[in-house]
Amino acid sequence: VLFHQDNARVYTCLASMAKFNEFHYELLSHPAYSPDLAPCDYFLFPNLKKLFGEKRFITREKFTAETEAYFEGLDKSYYSDGLKKLDNRWSSVSS
């Protein structure tokens, strides 16, 4: 499993790193000072934000259900394409 993480302490503390190691996750470190490279900013949430627009949710449960339905309805290629975009963005920063 590939796991993308930023440099927040909660992800880099010994307890978190031990769990990643225990589960044999391959870590993709986030380049320092590069918030524009976070996948949630450029491919995960923009479309969800457009879909929900100005919609107001009456309960947290309704919001959670609609969010889960949105992500479960996406084709697997959506996620693999997003990871390819991440690779391209990182390459442009490191070049």
Secondary structure by P-SEA (a helix, b strand, c coil): cbbbbccccccccaaaaaaaaaaccccccccccccccccccccccaaaaaaacccccccaaaaaaaaaaaaaaccaaaaaaaaaaaaaaaaaaac
